[in-house]
C-alpha cells in the first residue's frame, strides 16, 4: 500500500471524544474530497462510534485493535518485547509503506513507542496532541527518548499554546517543528442563542458540560459552591454529561447538602442547554482545546473556567468570563466575582460570542488540517 496516510488513535478510554474529531474529519475529507487513500488504527470498541463507521463508508482501510487480545496474541506480544499498541499496529500494517503516519494523542506527552516505531520503520510521522497536565512528568529516561524522537516528526501539532509550552517543559527542550491547529466547531448555530427567560425570578442557572471524570474537576466546583456564602443565594447548577465519577459526584453532592441545588441531566442537545442556562462553569484540572468553552461562547454565554489549555487564549478575564487557577479556593474566588457581576453576564455573553467568532479561523479547520497533512505527506 503506497501513498496512504495512516491515522493511529491513541484513545483508550472512550469510543469517542472531542480529541477524535479533528483527525477523523480530516481523514474523511482526504478520502472523500481529495482522493487520498486513508488507513485507520483505532480501538475495537463493542459498539463503534458513528464517525468510525463513516470512515469505513468513505473507503478508509479500517483495522481496529482488539480491546482484549487473545492469549496467543498476548504471548506473542510479550515475546516481542513491544507494547500492545505497537504490536497491533505493526501486525496490521506490516505490508504498508505509508506516506505519513498521524498519531492522535488524547492525553499526556506523545506516545514515545509509536514515534520510535515510525523512526525504526522509516515512516514519516506527525503527532497531534490534545490535552496535557503538569501533574505528571515523564521519567528522565523517557524524557530523553522524547527529546530524541519528537524533533524527527514532520510536525508536532498542538491544539493550544499552553499544551505546546507544557510539553516542551516536560521533555526539557524546544520543539522547532511545533504547530498550533484548531479543532472543528461541531454545533451548527449561526447566531447566539437568546438569553434565558427569568422563569424563577433572578435565579442564576449554571451549566457544567462535559465528561464526568477526575480531570474535569467537578468535585472542586461542588466544594466551592458548598461555601457558606452561597447558601442564601438564588442559583442552580446542572451537570450535563456522563462518566465514571458520576456516582461519586452524586454522593459528594449529598454530603455537601447541595442536592436541592445541583442536578445531573446526562447528555442534552447544545441548544437545550443554553436555552436554559446563563453561564458555563469549567473547573478542569487539565484541558487541551475544550470545545464546551468555545460552544458556550459561540452561543453567547460567559464562561467561568480554570486557566488551563486553550481557556486563557479565548476567555478575557472580567470581560467575557472569569479565569481561575485549577484549585478549589481559586475557583471559588472566580465564582464570587461572577456572582457580584451577575447583572453584566448577558453583556459578557454578547462579547463572548463576538470575540470567539474573531478567534476562530475563517477557513474550515478540518480542510486546513487535511491540506497540511497532504503537504507533509508530499501528496500535493
Beta strands, then each sheet from edge to edge (+ up, - down):
strand 1: 4-9
strand 2: 37-41
strand 3: 43-44
strand 4: 61-62
strand 5: 65-66
strand 6: 100-105
strand 7: 125-129
strand 8: 155-158
strand 9: 178-180
strand 10: 204-209
strand 11: 235-240
strand 12: 262-266
strand 13: 279-282
strand 14: 302-306
strand 15: 321-324
sheet 1: 4+ 2+ 1+ 6+ 7+ 8+ 9+
sheet 2: 3+ 5+
sheet 3: 12+ 11+ 10+ 13+ 14+ 15+
end
